[in-house]
Amino acid sequence: MFVAWGCHGQTRQKVFNGDGVLLKSEQGYPQAMFHEGKYYVTFQGIGGESVDLYCTDDLADMSKAEVRTIWSSQRDSMTHLWSPEIYYIQDKWYIYFEGDDGNTDNHHLFVMECQDADPMTGQFVMKGSIETHAEWNYGIHPNLLQLPDGDLYLLWSGWPTRRSETETQCIYIARMENPWTVNSERVMISKPEYEWERQWINPDGNRSAYPIYVNENPEAFVSPDGQKVIVLYSASGIWTVYTSMGMLSAPASANLLDPSVWRKHEEPVVPADTVNFTSISNVYLVPSADGQQTLMLYEKKRREQGNILRDTYLRPVSWNDNGEPVLN
């Protein structure tokens, strides 16, 4: 499979296999924004102690990317700085991420704003945490959906109720008044209901302290024809060999706050690889530099000397006649 990248001459054509191109070792949760000829890329920092931003005109070669630390755990005693994502909205830059005070029960979503044209040099100002629920504000994996008409929606993974003897992570959506304020009730659009979404015990017996059923890391996209909203998400425990990729869809013209408009695929769109322990998760789609293709950033797990490591890869994807991405 040959892919035209529309970047530097030496990388205009690359041969891909199913594994794609390795972009980052031991870093996951990739996300990217293409703006005025450059890619602005985020990963979860090693150890989750910083929010870093990369800039490159060649997404296939991150070794030459410029990098800047935007936020670190040394500021405001915040830690567990996970899953950052960057967006350009109404001529301003926004970075969303999650963090807490050391207790993951207090995990919240946060957003920073930069009014300068260049996010690699401009000042980011903390806008604060995003209130997603009046009684408990737990949330992870913030993701922003901007429709062609300009409407903004926030997606994230959260709890229906506080955890006790079990924990259930569900996918929620809410409308946003502006990039830092939710102005609707949260709406659950997916919960772990199928067997492939509810795995928390590894074949060797390794497990969490109590049952944890997982739908997390939602990533929302509008199909190329503008007719459908697609949400890809990770299912089952990330610490298990059973991690799978699920998909939700809804008409782009529908009321996205109505749970009945959302369709969930009954089977994973990328099943778990329980033999080789190389499951794919945390997928993000971004246009190629020439606008002719859709590229997929994704995290792939591997096991090394008993440890679970996560690497980021890149490869192209196609779209089927139903306006859905073909991921494998």
Contacts in CASP RR format, 6 or more apart in sequence:
PFRMAT RR
TARGET T0000
AUTHOR 0000-0000-0000
METHOD contacts of the structure
MODEL  1
MFVAWGCHGQTRQKVFNGDGVLLKSEQGYPQAMFHEGKYYVTFQGIGGES
VDLYCTDDLADMSKAEVRTIWSSQRDSMTHLWSPEIYYIQDKWYIYFEGD
DGNTDNHHLFVMECQDADPMTGQFVMKGSIETHAEWNYGIHPNLLQLPDG
DLYLLWSGWPTRRSETETQCIYIARMENPWTVNSERVMISKPEYEWERQW
INPDGNRSAYPIYVNENPEAFVSPDGQKVIVLYSASGIWTVYTSMGMLSA
PASANLLDPSVWRKHEEPVVPADTVNFTSISNVYLVPSADGQQTLMLYEK
KRREQGNILRDTYLRPVSWNDNGEPVLN
1 15 0 8 1.000
1 16 0 8 1.000
1 316 0 8 1.000
2 13 0 8 1.000
2 14 0 8 1.000
2 15 0 8 1.000
3 13 0 8 1.000
3 14 0 8 1.000
3 16 0 8 1.000
3 288 0 8 1.000
3 293 0 8 1.000
3 316 0 8 1.000
4 12 0 8 1.000
4 13 0 8 1.000
4 288 0 8 1.000
4 290 0 8 1.000
4 292 0 8 1.000
4 293 0 8 1.000
5 11 0 8 1.000
5 12 0 8 1.000
5 13 0 8 1.000
5 14 0 8 1.000
5 58 0 8 1.000
5 59 0 8 1.000
5 60 0 8 1.000
5 288 0 8 1.000
5 289 0 8 1.000
5 290 0 8 1.000
6 12 0 8 1.000
6 288 0 8 1.000
6 289 0 8 1.000
6 290 0 8 1.000
7 57 0 8 1.000
7 58 0 8 1.000
7 59 0 8 1.000
7 60 0 8 1.000
7 289 0 8 1.000
8 57 0 8 1.000
8 58 0 8 1.000
8 61 0 8 1.000
11 58 0 8 1.000
11 60 0 8 1.000
11 61 0 8 1.000
14 21 0 8 1.000
14 60 0 8 1.000
16 315 0 8 1.000
16 316 0 8 1.000
18 315 0 8 1.000
19 300 0 8 1.000
19 313 0 8 1.000
19 315 0 8 1.000
20 313 0 8 1.000
20 314 0 8 1.000
20 315 0 8 1.000
21 60 0 8 1.000
21 313 0 8 1.000
21 314 0 8 1.000
21 315 0 8 1.000
22 311 0 8 1.000
22 312 0 8 1.000
22 313 0 8 1.000
23 30 0 8 1.000
23 59 0 8 1.000
23 60 0 8 1.000
23 62 0 8 1.000
23 297 0 8 1.000
23 312 0 8 1.000
23 313 0 8 1.000
23 314 0 8 1.000
24 30 0 8 1.000
24 43 0 8 1.000
24 62 0 8 1.000
24 311 0 8 1.000
24 312 0 8 1.000
25 309 0 8 1.000
25 311 0 8 1.000
26 46 0 8 1.000
26 309 0 8 1.000
26 310 0 8 1.000
26 311 0 8 1.000
27 43 0 8 1.000
27 44 0 8 1.000
27 45 0 8 1.000
27 46 0 8 1.000
27 310 0 8 1.000
27 311 0 8 1.000
27 312 0 8 1.000
28 43 0 8 1.000
28 44 0 8 1.000
28 282 0 8 1.000
28 299 0 8 1.000
28 310 0 8 1.000
28 311 0 8 1.000
28 312 0 8 1.000
29 42 0 8 1.000
29 43 0 8 1.000
29 44 0 8 1.000
29 82 0 8 1.000
29 83 0 8 1.000
29 84 0 8 1.000
29 217 0 8 1.000
29 282 0 8 1.000
29 299 0 8 1.000
30 41 0 8 1.000
30 42 0 8 1.000
30 43 0 8 1.000
30 282 0 8 1.000
30 284 0 8 1.000
30 297 0 8 1.000
30 298 0 8 1.000
30 299 0 8 1.000
30 312 0 8 1.000
31 41 0 8 1.000
31 42 0 8 1.000
31 84 0 8 1.000
31 85 0 8 1.000
31 86 0 8 1.000
31 219 0 8 1.000
31 284 0 8 1.000
31 297 0 8 1.000
32 39 0 8 1.000
32 40 0 8 1.000
32 41 0 8 1.000
32 42 0 8 1.000
32 59 0 8 1.000
32 86 0 8 1.000
32 284 0 8 1.000
32 286 0 8 1.000
32 297 0 8 1.000
33 39 0 8 1.000
33 40 0 8 1.000
33 41 0 8 1.000
33 86 0 8 1.000
33 87 0 8 1.000
33 88 0 8 1.000
33 286 0 8 1.000
34 40 0 8 1.000
34 286 0 8 1.000
34 287 0 8 1.000
34 289 0 8 1.000
35 88 0 8 1.000
37 57 0 8 1.000
37 289 0 8 1.000
38 55 0 8 1.000
38 56 0 8 1.000
38 57 0 8 1.000
39 54 0 8 1.000
39 55 0 8 1.000
39 56 0 8 1.000
39 57 0 8 1.000
39 59 0 8 1.000
39 286 0 8 1.000
39 289 0 8 1.000
40 53 0 8 1.000
40 54 0 8 1.000
40 55 0 8 1.000
40 86 0 8 1.000
40 119 0 8 1.000
41 53 0 8 1.000
41 54 0 8 1.000
41 55 0 8 1.000
41 56 0 8 1.000
41 59 0 8 1.000
41 62 0 8 1.000
41 65 0 8 1.000
41 86 0 8 1.000
41 297 0 8 1.000
42 51 0 8 1.000
42 52 0 8 1.000
42 53 0 8 1.000
42 54 0 8 1.000
42 84 0 8 1.000
42 85 0 8 1.000
42 86 0 8 1.000
42 95 0 8 1.000
43 52 0 8 1.000
43 54 0 8 1.000
43 84 0 8 1.000
43 312 0 8 1.000
44 82 0 8 1.000
44 83 0 8 1.000
44 84 0 8 1.000
45 51 0 8 1.000
45 52 0 8 1.000
45 81 0 8 1.000
48 73 0 8 1.000
48 79 0 8 1.000
48 80 0 8 1.000
48 81 0 8 1.000
48 82 0 8 1.000
49 72 0 8 1.000
49 73 0 8 1.000
49 79 0 8 1.000
49 81 0 8 1.000
50 69 0 8 1.000
50 70 0 8 1.000
50 71 0 8 1.000
50 72 0 8 1.000
50 73 0 8 1.000
50 81 0 8 1.000
51 69 0 8 1.000
51 70 0 8 1.000
51 71 0 8 1.000
51 72 0 8 1.000
51 81 0 8 1.000
51 84 0 8 1.000
51 95 0 8 1.000
51 97 0 8 1.000
51 112 0 8 1.000
52 67 0 8 1.000
52 68 0 8 1.000
52 69 0 8 1.000
52 70 0 8 1.000
52 84 0 8 1.000
53 67 0 8 1.000
53 68 0 8 1.000
53 69 0 8 1.000
53 70 0 8 1.000
53 84 0 8 1.000
53 86 0 8 1.000
53 95 0 8 1.000
53 119 0 8 1.000
53 120 0 8 1.000
54 62 0 8 1.000
54 65 0 8 1.000
54 66 0 8 1.000
54 67 0 8 1.000
54 68 0 8 1.000
55 65 0 8 1.000
55 66 0 8 1.000
55 67 0 8 1.000
55 68 0 8 1.000
55 119 0 8 1.000
55 120 0 8 1.000
56 62 0 8 1.000
56 64 0 8 1.000
56 65 0 8 1.000
56 66 0 8 1.000
57 289 0 8 1.000
58 64 0 8 1.000
59 286 0 8 1.000
59 289 0 8 1.000
59 295 0 8 1.000
59 314 0 8 1.000
60 314 0 8 1.000
66 120 0 8 1.000
68 120 0 8 1.000
70 84 0 8 1.000
70 95 0 8 1.000
70 112 0 8 1.000
70 124 0 8 1.000
71 78 0 8 1.000
71 81 0 8 1.000
71 95 0 8 1.000
71 97 0 8 1.000
71 112 0 8 1.000
71 124 0 8 1.000
71 126 0 8 1.000
72 81 0 8 1.000
73 79 0 8 1.000
73 81 0 8 1.000
76 126 0 8 1.000
77 101 0 8 1.000
78 99 0 8 1.000
78 100 0 8 1.000
78 101 0 8 1.000
79 99 0 8 1.000
79 100 0 8 1.000
79 101 0 8 1.000
79 102 0 8 1.000
80 98 0 8 1.000
80 99 0 8 1.000
80 100 0 8 1.000
80 102 0 8 1.000
80 104 0 8 1.000
80 107 0 8 1.000
81 97 0 8 1.000
81 98 0 8 1.000
81 99 0 8 1.000
82 97 0 8 1.000
82 98 0 8 1.000
82 99 0 8 1.000
82 140 0 8 1.000
82 141 0 8 1.000
83 97 0 8 1.000
83 98 0 8 1.000
83 140 0 8 1.000
83 141 0 8 1.000
83 142 0 8 1.000
83 217 0 8 1.000
83 282 0 8 1.000
84 95 0 8 1.000
84 96 0 8 1.000
84 97 0 8 1.000
85 95 0 8 1.000
85 96 0 8 1.000
85 97 0 8 1.000
85 142 0 8 1.000
85 143 0 8 1.000
85 144 0 8 1.000
86 93 0 8 1.000
86 94 0 8 1.000
86 95 0 8 1.000
86 96 0 8 1.000
86 119 0 8 1.000
87 93 0 8 1.000
87 94 0 8 1.000
87 95 0 8 1.000
87 96 0 8 1.000
87 144 0 8 1.000
87 146 0 8 1.000
87 179 0 8 1.000
88 94 0 8 1.000
89 144 0 8 1.000
89 146 0 8 1.000
89 152 0 8 1.000
89 179 0 8 1.000
90 179 0 8 1.000
92 113 0 8 1.000
92 114 0 8 1.000
92 115 0 8 1.000
92 179 0 8 1.000
93 113 0 8 1.000
93 114 0 8 1.000
93 115 0 8 1.000
93 116 0 8 1.000
93 119 0 8 1.000
93 124 0 8 1.000
94 111 0 8 1.000
94 112 0 8 1.000
94 113 0 8 1.000
94 114 0 8 1.000
94 144 0 8 1.000
94 179 0 8 1.000
94 180 0 8 1.000
95 111 0 8 1.000
95 112 0 8 1.000
95 114 0 8 1.000
95 124 0 8 1.000
96 109 0 8 1.000
96 110 0 8 1.000
96 111 0 8 1.000
96 142 0 8 1.000
96 143 0 8 1.000
96 144 0 8 1.000
97 109 0 8 1.000
97 110 0 8 1.000
97 111 0 8 1.000
97 112 0 8 1.000
97 142 0 8 1.000
98 107 0 8 1.000
98 108 0 8 1.000
98 109 0 8 1.000
98 110 0 8 1.000
98 139 0 8 1.000
98 140 0 8 1.000
98 141 0 8 1.000
98 142 0 8 1.000
99 107 0 8 1.000
99 108 0 8 1.000
99 110 0 8 1.000
100 106 0 8 1.000
100 107 0 8 1.000
100 108 0 8 1.000
105 138 0 8 1.000
105 162 0 8 1.000
105 163 0 8 1.000
106 138 0 8 1.000
107 138 0 8 1.000
107 139 0 8 1.000
107 140 0 8 1.000
108 129 0 8 1.000
108 130 0 8 1.000
108 137 0 8 1.000
108 138 0 8 1.000
108 139 0 8 1.000
109 129 0 8 1.000
109 130 0 8 1.000
109 132 0 8 1.000
109 139 0 8 1.000
109 140 0 8 1.000
109 142 0 8 1.000
109 154 0 8 1.000
109 156 0 8 1.000
110 126 0 8 1.000
110 127 0 8 1.000
110 128 0 8 1.000
110 129 0 8 1.000
110 130 0 8 1.000
111 127 0 8 1.000
111 128 0 8 1.000
111 130 0 8 1.000
111 142 0 8 1.000
111 179 0 8 1.000
111 180 0 8 1.000
112 124 0 8 1.000
112 125 0 8 1.000
112 126 0 8 1.000
112 127 0 8 1.000
113 124 0 8 1.000
113 125 0 8 1.000
113 127 0 8 1.000
113 179 0 8 1.000
113 180 0 8 1.000
114 122 0 8 1.000
114 123 0 8 1.000
114 124 0 8 1.000
114 125 0 8 1.000
115 123 0 8 1.000
116 122 0 8 1.000
116 123 0 8 1.000
127 179 0 8 1.000
127 180 0 8 1.000
128 180 0 8 1.000
129 137 0 8 1.000
130 142 0 8 1.000
130 154 0 8 1.000
130 180 0 8 1.000
130 181 0 8 1.000
130 182 0 8 1.000
131 137 0 8 1.000
131 182 0 8 1.000
132 139 0 8 1.000
132 154 0 8 1.000
132 156 0 8 1.000
132 158 0 8 1.000
132 172 0 8 1.000
132 174 0 8 1.000
132 182 0 8 1.000
132 186 0 8 1.000
133 186 0 8 1.000
136 159 0 8 1.000
136 162 0 8 1.000
138 158 0 8 1.000
138 159 0 8 1.000
138 162 0 8 1.000
139 156 0 8 1.000
139 157 0 8 1.000
139 158 0 8 1.000
139 159 0 8 1.000
140 156 0 8 1.000
140 157 0 8 1.000
140 158 0 8 1.000
140 169 0 8 1.000
140 216 0 8 1.000
141 156 0 8 1.000
141 157 0 8 1.000
141 216 0 8 1.000
141 217 0 8 1.000
141 218 0 8 1.000
142 154 0 8 1.000
142 155 0 8 1.000
142 156 0 8 1.000
143 154 0 8 1.000
143 155 0 8 1.000
143 156 0 8 1.000
143 217 0 8 1.000
143 218 0 8 1.000
143 219 0 8 1.000
143 220 0 8 1.000
144 152 0 8 1.000
144 153 0 8 1.000
144 154 0 8 1.000
144 155 0 8 1.000
144 176 0 8 1.000
144 179 0 8 1.000
144 220 0 8 1.000
145 152 0 8 1.000
145 153 0 8 1.000
145 154 0 8 1.000
145 155 0 8 1.000
145 173 0 8 1.000
145 220 0 8 1.000
145 221 0 8 1.000
145 222 0 8 1.000
145 229 0 8 1.000
145 256 0 8 1.000
146 152 0 8 1.000
146 153 0 8 1.000
147 153 0 8 1.000
147 222 0 8 1.000
147 229 0 8 1.000
147 252 0 8 1.000
148 222 0 8 1.000
148 226 0 8 1.000
148 252 0 8 1.000
151 175 0 8 1.000
152 175 0 8 1.000
152 176 0 8 1.000
152 178 0 8 1.000
152 179 0 8 1.000
153 173 0 8 1.000
153 174 0 8 1.000
153 175 0 8 1.000
153 176 0 8 1.000
153 220 0 8 1.000
153 256 0 8 1.000
154 173 0 8 1.000
154 174 0 8 1.000
154 176 0 8 1.000
154 182 0 8 1.000
155 171 0 8 1.000
155 172 0 8 1.000
155 173 0 8 1.000
155 218 0 8 1.000
155 220 0 8 1.000
155 231 0 8 1.000
156 171 0 8 1.000
156 172 0 8 1.000
156 218 0 8 1.000
157 169 0 8 1.000
157 170 0 8 1.000
157 171 0 8 1.000
157 172 0 8 1.000
157 214 0 8 1.000
157 215 0 8 1.000
157 216 0 8 1.000
157 217 0 8 1.000
157 218 0 8 1.000
157 233 0 8 1.000
158 169 0 8 1.000
158 170 0 8 1.000
158 172 0 8 1.000
159 167 0 8 1.000
159 168 0 8 1.000
159 169 0 8 1.000
159 170 0 8 1.000
160 168 0 8 1.000
160 170 0 8 1.000
160 188 0 8 1.000
160 191 0 8 1.000
165 210 0 8 1.000
165 211 0 8 1.000
166 210 0 8 1.000
166 211 0 8 1.000
166 212 0 8 1.000
166 213 0 8 1.000
167 210 0 8 1.000
167 211 0 8 1.000
167 212 0 8 1.000
167 213 0 8 1.000
168 191 0 8 1.000
168 192 0 8 1.000
168 212 0 8 1.000
168 213 0 8 1.000
169 192 0 8 1.000
169 212 0 8 1.000
169 213 0 8 1.000
169 214 0 8 1.000
169 215 0 8 1.000
169 216 0 8 1.000
170 188 0 8 1.000
170 190 0 8 1.000
170 191 0 8 1.000
170 192 0 8 1.000
170 215 0 8 1.000
171 188 0 8 1.000
171 189 0 8 1.000
171 190 0 8 1.000
171 191 0 8 1.000
171 215 0 8 1.000
171 216 0 8 1.000
171 218 0 8 1.000
171 231 0 8 1.000
171 233 0 8 1.000
171 248 0 8 1.000
172 186 0 8 1.000
172 187 0 8 1.000
172 188 0 8 1.000
172 189 0 8 1.000
173 186 0 8 1.000
173 187 0 8 1.000
173 189 0 8 1.000
173 256 0 8 1.000
173 257 0 8 1.000
174 182 0 8 1.000
174 183 0 8 1.000
174 184 0 8 1.000
174 185 0 8 1.000
174 186 0 8 1.000
174 187 0 8 1.000
174 257 0 8 1.000
175 182 0 8 1.000
175 183 0 8 1.000
175 184 0 8 1.000
175 257 0 8 1.000
176 182 0 8 1.000
176 183 0 8 1.000
177 183 0 8 1.000
184 257 0 8 1.000
185 257 0 8 1.000
187 257 0 8 1.000
187 258 0 8 1.000
187 259 0 8 1.000
188 259 0 8 1.000
189 231 0 8 1.000
189 248 0 8 1.000
189 259 0 8 1.000
189 262 0 8 1.000
190 215 0 8 1.000
190 218 0 8 1.000
190 231 0 8 1.000
190 233 0 8 1.000
190 248 0 8 1.000
190 262 0 8 1.000
190 264 0 8 1.000
191 215 0 8 1.000
192 198 0 8 1.000
192 213 0 8 1.000
192 214 0 8 1.000
192 215 0 8 1.000
192 235 0 8 1.000
192 236 0 8 1.000
194 235 0 8 1.000
194 266 0 8 1.000
196 235 0 8 1.000
196 236 0 8 1.000
196 242 0 8 1.000
196 244 0 8 1.000
196 267 0 8 1.000
196 268 0 8 1.000
196 271 0 8 1.000
196 272 0 8 1.000
197 213 0 8 1.000
197 214 0 8 1.000
197 215 0 8 1.000
197 235 0 8 1.000
197 236 0 8 1.000
197 244 0 8 1.000
198 213 0 8 1.000
198 214 0 8 1.000
198 236 0 8 1.000
199 236 0 8 1.000
199 237 0 8 1.000
199 240 0 8 1.000
199 242 0 8 1.000
199 272 0 8 1.000
200 207 0 8 1.000
200 208 0 8 1.000
200 211 0 8 1.000
200 212 0 8 1.000
200 213 0 8 1.000
200 214 0 8 1.000
200 236 0 8 1.000
200 237 0 8 1.000
200 240 0 8 1.000
201 207 0 8 1.000
201 240 0 8 1.000
202 239 0 8 1.000
202 240 0 8 1.000
202 241 0 8 1.000
203 241 0 8 1.000
203 274 0 8 1.000
206 239 0 8 1.000
206 240 0 8 1.000
208 237 0 8 1.000
208 239 0 8 1.000
212 237 0 8 1.000
214 234 0 8 1.000
214 235 0 8 1.000
214 236 0 8 1.000
214 237 0 8 1.000
214 238 0 8 1.000
215 233 0 8 1.000
215 234 0 8 1.000
215 235 0 8 1.000
216 233 0 8 1.000
216 234 0 8 1.000
216 235 0 8 1.000
216 238 0 8 1.000
217 233 0 8 1.000
217 234 0 8 1.000
217 281 0 8 1.000
217 282 0 8 1.000
218 231 0 8 1.000
218 232 0 8 1.000
218 233 0 8 1.000
219 231 0 8 1.000
219 232 0 8 1.000
219 233 0 8 1.000
219 282 0 8 1.000
219 283 0 8 1.000
219 284 0 8 1.000
219 285 0 8 1.000
220 229 0 8 1.000
220 230 0 8 1.000
220 231 0 8 1.000
221 229 0 8 1.000
221 230 0 8 1.000
221 231 0 8 1.000
221 232 0 8 1.000
221 285 0 8 1.000
221 325 0 8 1.000
222 228 0 8 1.000
222 229 0 8 1.000
222 230 0 8 1.000
222 252 0 8 1.000
223 229 0 8 1.000
223 230 0 8 1.000
223 252 0 8 1.000
223 319 0 8 1.000
223 323 0 8 1.000
223 324 0 8 1.000
224 294 0 8 1.000
224 319 0 8 1.000
224 323 0 8 1.000
225 323 0 8 1.000
226 252 0 8 1.000
227 251 0 8 1.000
227 252 0 8 1.000
227 253 0 8 1.000
227 323 0 8 1.000
228 249 0 8 1.000
228 250 0 8 1.000
228 251 0 8 1.000
228 252 0 8 1.000
228 322 0 8 1.000
228 323 0 8 1.000
228 324 0 8 1.000
229 249 0 8 1.000
229 250 0 8 1.000
229 251 0 8 1.000
229 252 0 8 1.000
229 256 0 8 1.000
230 247 0 8 1.000
230 248 0 8 1.000
230 249 0 8 1.000
230 323 0 8 1.000
230 324 0 8 1.000
230 325 0 8 1.000
231 247 0 8 1.000
231 248 0 8 1.000
231 249 0 8 1.000
231 262 0 8 1.000
232 245 0 8 1.000
232 246 0 8 1.000
232 247 0 8 1.000
232 269 0 8 1.000
232 283 0 8 1.000
232 325 0 8 1.000
232 327 0 8 1.000
233 245 0 8 1.000
233 246 0 8 1.000
233 247 0 8 1.000
233 248 0 8 1.000
234 243 0 8 1.000
234 244 0 8 1.000
234 245 0 8 1.000
234 246 0 8 1.000
234 281 0 8 1.000
234 282 0 8 1.000
235 243 0 8 1.000
235 244 0 8 1.000
235 245 0 8 1.000
235 246 0 8 1.000
235 268 0 8 1.000
236 242 0 8 1.000
236 243 0 8 1.000
236 244 0 8 1.000
236 272 0 8 1.000
237 243 0 8 1.000
238 281 0 8 1.000
238 301 0 8 1.000
239 308 0 8 1.000
241 272 0 8 1.000
241 273 0 8 1.000
241 274 0 8 1.000
241 277 0 8 1.000
241 279 0 8 1.000
242 272 0 8 1.000
242 274 0 8 1.000
242 279 0 8 1.000
243 272 0 8 1.000
243 279 0 8 1.000
243 281 0 8 1.000
243 301 0 8 1.000
244 268 0 8 1.000
244 270 0 8 1.000
244 271 0 8 1.000
244 272 0 8 1.000
244 279 0 8 1.000
245 268 0 8 1.000
245 269 0 8 1.000
245 270 0 8 1.000
245 280 0 8 1.000
245 281 0 8 1.000
245 283 0 8 1.000
245 327 0 8 1.000
246 264 0 8 1.000
246 265 0 8 1.000
246 268 0 8 1.000
246 269 0 8 1.000
246 270 0 8 1.000
247 264 0 8 1.000
247 265 0 8 1.000
247 269 0 8 1.000
247 324 0 8 1.000
248 262 0 8 1.000
248 263 0 8 1.000
248 264 0 8 1.000
248 265 0 8 1.000
249 262 0 8 1.000
249 263 0 8 1.000
249 324 0 8 1.000
250 256 0 8 1.000
250 261 0 8 1.000
250 262 0 8 1.000
250 263 0 8 1.000
251 261 0 8 1.000
254 261 0 8 1.000
255 261 0 8 1.000
256 262 0 8 1.000
269 327 0 8 1.000
269 328 0 8 1.000
270 279 0 8 1.000
270 280 0 8 1.000
270 283 0 8 1.000
270 327 0 8 1.000
270 328 0 8 1.000
272 279 0 8 1.000
273 279 0 8 1.000
277 301 0 8 1.000
277 302 0 8 1.000
277 303 0 8 1.000
278 300 0 8 1.000
278 301 0 8 1.000
278 302 0 8 1.000
279 300 0 8 1.000
279 301 0 8 1.000
280 298 0 8 1.000
280 299 0 8 1.000
280 300 0 8 1.000
280 327 0 8 1.000
280 328 0 8 1.000
281 298 0 8 1.000
281 299 0 8 1.000
281 300 0 8 1.000
281 301 0 8 1.000
282 298 0 8 1.000
282 299 0 8 1.000
283 296 0 8 1.000
283 297 0 8 1.000
283 298 0 8 1.000
283 299 0 8 1.000
283 327 0 8 1.000
284 296 0 8 1.000
284 297 0 8 1.000
284 298 0 8 1.000
285 294 0 8 1.000
285 295 0 8 1.000
285 296 0 8 1.000
285 297 0 8 1.000
285 317 0 8 1.000
285 325 0 8 1.000
286 294 0 8 1.000
286 295 0 8 1.000
286 297 0 8 1.000
287 293 0 8 1.000
287 294 0 8 1.000
287 295 0 8 1.000
288 294 0 8 1.000
288 295 0 8 1.000
288 316 0 8 1.000
293 316 0 8 1.000
294 316 0 8 1.000
294 317 0 8 1.000
294 318 0 8 1.000
294 319 0 8 1.000
294 325 0 8 1.000
295 314 0 8 1.000
295 315 0 8 1.000
295 316 0 8 1.000
295 317 0 8 1.000
296 314 0 8 1.000
296 315 0 8 1.000
296 316 0 8 1.000
296 317 0 8 1.000
296 325 0 8 1.000
296 327 0 8 1.000
297 312 0 8 1.000
297 313 0 8 1.000
297 314 0 8 1.000
298 312 0 8 1.000
298 313 0 8 1.000
298 314 0 8 1.000
298 315 0 8 1.000
299 310 0 8 1.000
299 311 0 8 1.000
299 312 0 8 1.000
299 313 0 8 1.000
300 310 0 8 1.000
300 311 0 8 1.000
300 312 0 8 1.000
300 313 0 8 1.000
301 308 0 8 1.000
301 309 0 8 1.000
301 310 0 8 1.000
302 308 0 8 1.000
302 309 0 8 1.000
302 310 0 8 1.000
302 311 0 8 1.000
303 309 0 8 1.000
317 325 0 8 1.000
317 326 0 8 1.000
317 327 0 8 1.000
318 325 0 8 1.000
318 326 0 8 1.000
319 325 0 8 1.000
319 326 0 8 1.000
320 326 0 8 1.000
END
